[in-house]
Amino acid sequence: MQRKNALLLLIAMLPAVLLPGCGKESSKTGAGHAFAYTLVGNPDTLDPQLAVNASAKTVLSNLFEGLLRLDADGNVTYGAAESYTVSDDGLTYHFTLRPDCYWYNATKSIEGYGEEAETAVTAMDFVFAFQRMFDPIYQSPYREEFACIKNAAAILRETQDPSMIGVYAKSDRELEIQLDTPNANFPLLLTTTAALPCSAAYFEATKGRYGLDEDSIIGNGSFAMQRWLYDPYGKYNVIQLVRNPLNHKNHKVYPTEISFFIEKTEADAENIFVNGSADCYAGTQSAWLNDTKYQAVGAYSITLGLCINPAAQYGNSEIRKAIACAIDRSSIPQKGDVQPASGILPPAVTLLNKSCRELISDALYTQFDAAKAQESLRTGLGALHLAELDEARVLAPAGMMDYTPLHDLLQSLNSTLGLHLSIEEVSEADYTERLAKGDYTIALCAVTGENYEASSVFRTLLGNAAVGCTHKEAVTALLEQAAEQKNLADCVELYRRAEEEILADNCFIPLFYKQRYLFCKSGVSDVLFNPFTGQVQFTEAKYFD
């Protein structure tokens, strides 16, 4: 607490001239508050086309605005675009940009981007961003996600120049994006940080430092970079954003500023929130739900399941099948922090503006059959030339959930199959390290996505080395087919089949759908929260004291 108070004092001592918009505002509207939030880890970069870590994405969502964005319910809505149309064949998107979206550089490190300049965002800023994304020099990790764009495949094969990517400026305010194949999820992809604009003139002026320090970052969103203080060996690390005064004139920005404290662990972030130095905290803990000091919003955006090390006895395919068939999900209470899960996609994933679980009932996947489980166990033991399996512990990260339901399920498994399973709860750091090293027999793994899109969850699962899906090629083929559909209605059946493939492999055995929460102090409202990535956005955040 003393350390964080010292940081707050340090921020307060910044010269007033550097803090525009800090005047007293009406408490009746909730405007004028200086918000504080804690990031776990320093942003890897604040270059939108390259940034991958959660801290960077939270900061970027406050610094920038893309063509489209997500609202509080996860629906796609307008951002820097005021309208768009899609051709009948689903291959051409035409966007009209708002005339009142401006670049702003609070540090005034580069001329031409201050309040007096009123440098508007143009279609070329989006063209340049996509050209950079596909330029092999930068090795953007997002190229494959946007491979549906015209000429992307040839550019990825390096048989065509990145400047040929199918994104075109028809005028300063008219942008056209052409696709090689239809993609029903393309509007959702445009809400991600990878699709944020980039000013070519500003990028060149940074001379290779773009996104790496406070003097080499520009935004077109609600806020602008003021300070980025980070020393891996120091105590007082913070990113401070202030209002973008140009955008505030046309689209009200309620907070005056945001201070993002940078800490090393989730425990640090939690402590800072509990001590009252931060206004909000995003996490999976449910212990504060009944605490009147806090307000909470949550969504079932995580699927928790068992991943079995293929090198262990339990990694035998028949043993995995036995465990999957022996799990009786009807014994899991359908209330509180977790719900029983039989599918891969968590309920917060939306298809046709409905929960995926409304359209693809996971009751289809329920396979509890004690006799079949015991038969598979005998077959597996025979193949391993064993009379019984060794005792094993399920590796689990501390604080992920109340582990009582998991304990009860393991007891049921032990009874049905004669196994000896228990829980080994370890710190998050130890959990991550042991998974990476393969130092586990069975682990409780969390699967989520970058957004409300089903394919994002599938990509995350397939990319998880601990899952090790042997049906990966079949699942990938189904996802590629789904991506080429013109509308989401045609995707639903393909997503169902993708779930079936993964479940048939038993590489990931789903147990629970889990909520991720945003907790805020009493009096705080309208903080936009992405329950998949944990990103928070403060444009409309209010505080009523």
HUBEL-V994902 format. One line per field, one symbol per residue. phi: phi as a letter, one per 40 degrees, with the letter a starting at -180 (. if undefined). burial: # if it has 9 or more other ideal C-beta (glycine too) atoms within 8 Angstrom, else .. A space follows every 10 residues. Layout:
phi = ???
burial = ???
This chain:
phi = .ccccccccc ccccdcccbc gcccbccccg cgcccbabcc gcdcabcdcb cbcccccccc cccbbcdbab cccgccbcbc ccaabbcccg bbbbbbcccb bbcabccfcb cgbccccfcc cbccccdccc ccdcccdcfc cbcccbcccd gccccccgba cdccdcbbcc adbbbbbbbc bcacccdccc cccccccacc ccdcccfgbd gbaccbbbbb ccbbcbabba bdbcbbbabb bbdccccccb bdbcccabbc cbbcbccccc cccccgcbca ababcbcccb cccbbbbaac bbbbacbbcc ccdccddccc cccccccccc ccccagcbbc bbbcccdccb bfgbcdcccb ccccccbcac cccccccccc ccccfbcacc cbbccaccgc accdccdccc cccdccbgcb babbcbcdcc dccccccgca cbbcbbbabc accccccccc cccccccfcc cdcccdcccc ccccccbcdc cdcccccccd cccccfcbbc bbcbcbbbbb ddhcagccbc cccgcbbbdb cbbbc
burial = ...#####.# #..#...### #........# ########## ########## #.######## ########## ...#.#..## #..#..#..# #######..# ######...# ..##.....# ########## #####..#.# .##.###### ##.###.... .#.######. .######### .#####.### ########## .##..#..## #..#.##### ########## .....##### ########.. ..######## ###.##.### .##...#### ####.#.#.. ...###.### #########. .#####.### #######.#. .#.....### ########## #...###.## .#..#..#.# ..##.##.## #..#....#. .#######.# #.#.###### .###.##... #.#..#.#.. #.###....# #########. ########## ##.#.##.#. #...##.##. #####..#.# ##.####### ###.###### ########## #..####### #########. ###..
